[in-house]
Amino acid sequence: MKSLVLAAALAATAGMASAAAEKYVLDSSHSQVLFSYDHLGYSTTFGMFSGFEGEIMFDQEDPTNSSVTVSMPTMSMFTGWEKREAHFMSADFFGAEEDDMITFTSTAIEVTGEDTAKITGDLTLNDVTKSVVLDAVLNQTGTHPMANKDWAGFDATTTLLRSDFNLGAFAPAVSDEVEVRISIEASKAE
């Protein structure tokens, strides 16, 4: 979900040598979207999504001309408890089917520092599309020691309101606000 936005952070950095937009693809095995929310004031409950696919077009000369698109299966959610996952996929929340996807497409990138950016994009979740802003940080770029190719890693954060995406069941007892933390890796396309 936000992993898409992290990929856009690559586009907002100036640490990679290139004069034109270059394509990077997400490393699905090292990219996750973590989420947490307050459960009735008693605990903080966590979950994650994985299995993304996506690409970043990175223009180092003008990072604002870069872009990112990402998608992941709604049913890739993992919470550590099968009954909770089944409840989230039920009509109370997602009403998810096997081919339902969460997507993100960047619409603007604002460079805010040497390794930081605000990435604005359209998040489609539960058949609702809303503009969201991710606070992104470039963790590192360089040659991957095992893959022997250009690589980049990013983190990003945002806060979503479940009710904005028709997922507001049991709010406000169960927090409407969901904290999202994204961590991704991307490799330069061949």
Steps between C-alpha positions, in 0.01 A plus 500: 500500500767752599782298370414674180572829662833391634605413153423857409747607766766366269381751249544778753865435577812614323739222599493292181697583186269554205400784271163359387219303654602141573269213587524324837284205604391411852660203673186324625698281738633801693206741490223522758223732612446486877191645665388550858192629678368543853269216607246628753776677693638168623764425239663598175423242234738445207480350154677511166456470127756352263526366148526833319585564144595839366744728330668833552607727219781705654623830350801610702533834320144593597354260758163674474470341153533152649209267562403182681223244456442208737240232559449219751233240567251598771499140619877511566416653840660317794410576862625189678147377574298330226162591651592872497617476138173325406303774677693773313424329169128468589220742411565688829816639337641414155253242372810386313517264207807317373594753230442822701800732493624801694670751270700821528593737220707808575369838387768733644837484673627780723865473600527609865866423576808318381344158560133586565189574299124531523343274242139572414301239316168331440445205732225261397391281788169315531379649168550858633767733361637781718805723484757419769839648592792284606796630697783309332867448588771353281685244713778408260599463137787301354601171349318209658770264630318182392315613185791713379269772362381847597263486797311744723314476830235731645275547800180704505221578742148635487176491698175390338142520618328164452166673451638685193519160328167358624684292763377686808320215678507530882653852495564689716528220758754338270710790376404651166864612461740240365873565516678370189871429469648389169841351434607405149792405284521555124746386234597673179327334207719333241 
